[in-house]
């Protein structure tokens, strides 16, 4: 088995810039949604804004962790690099594997 070359995993400055800009733009949108949420009176708007804030935060968290995992010297992901780690509710993790299924 060939050894992994450290440079194979290293992001370019352009790639890192894309990730950081995406995180900043999404964070700005989350900030605006939180202002809108404070002033929302319709329950449907509140629900939509709450869901949007949650999913956008999950998205940028996953993006940051996946990038950190690929960036040598960064210390790796803080919370995980899978969609399940970031986006699935606690019940998803508590239910375990379906009966009869094994790993592998």
C-alpha positions in Angstrom: 0.0 0.0 0.0 1.4 3.4 -1.0 2.0 6.0 1.7 -0.2 9.1 1.6 1.8 12.1 0.4 1.1 15.1 2.7 0.8 17.4 -0.3 -2.0 15.3 -1.7 -4.3 16.5 1.1 -3.2 20.1 1.2 -5.7 22.7 0.1 -4.6 25.5 -2.2 -4.9 29.1 -1.0 -7.8 29.5 -3.6 -9.7 26.5 -2.1 -9.2 27.8 1.4 -10.4 31.2 0.3 -13.5 29.7 -1.2 -14.3 27.9 2.0 -13.7 30.9 4.2 -15.7 33.2 2.0 -18.6 30.7 2.0 -18.5 30.5 5.8 -18.5 34.3 6.1 -21.4 34.8 3.6 -23.5 32.1 5.3 -22.7 33.5 8.8 -23.8 37.0 7.6 -27.1 35.4 6.3 -27.6 33.7 9.7 -27.1 37.0 11.4 -29.7 38.6 9.3 -32.1 35.7 9.8 -31.8 36.1 13.6 -32.8 39.8 13.3 -35.8 38.8 11.1 -36.6 36.1 13.6 -36.8 38.6 16.5 -39.4 40.7 14.5 -41.4 37.8 13.0 -45.0 37.6 14.2 -46.4 34.8 11.9 -45.7 31.4 13.3 -44.9 30.1 9.8 -42.2 32.7 9.4 -40.7 31.9 12.8 -40.6 28.2 12.0 -39.1 28.8 8.6 -36.5 31.2 10.0 -35.6 28.8 12.9 -35.2 25.9 10.5 -33.1 28.0 8.1 -30.8 29.2 10.9 -30.3 25.7 12.1 -29.5 24.1 8.7 -27.2 27.0 7.7 -25.3 26.7 10.9 -25.0 22.9 10.4 -23.8 23.5 6.8 -21.0 25.9 7.7 -20.0 23.7 10.7 -19.6 20.7 8.4 -17.8 22.9 5.9 -15.4 24.1 8.5 -14.8 20.7 10.0 -14.3 19.0 6.6 -11.8 21.7 5.6 -9.9 21.5 8.9 -9.7 17.8 8.4 -7.9 18.3 5.1 -5.6 21.1 6.3 -2.3 19.8 7.6 -1.4 21.3 11.0 -5.0 22.5 11.7 -5.7 19.9 14.4 -8.5 18.3 12.3 -12.2 18.4 12.7 -13.7 19.6 16.0 -17.0 17.8 15.7 -16.9 15.4 12.7 -16.8 15.3 9.0 -20.0 13.4 8.2 -23.4 14.6 7.4 -24.7 12.5 10.3 -22.4 14.1 12.8 -23.6 17.6 11.9 -27.1 17.3 10.5 -28.9 14.4 12.0 -30.9 14.8 15.3 -29.9 13.0 18.5 -32.6 10.4 17.8 -30.7 9.3 14.7 -27.7 8.5 16.8 -29.6 6.9 19.6 -31.5 4.4 17.5 -28.4 2.4 16.5 -28.3 0.0 13.6 -31.4 -1.8 12.3 -31.7 -5.3 13.5 -29.8 -7.9 11.5 -27.4 -5.4 10.0 -23.7 -5.6 10.8 -20.8 -3.3 10.0 -18.7 -4.0 7.0 
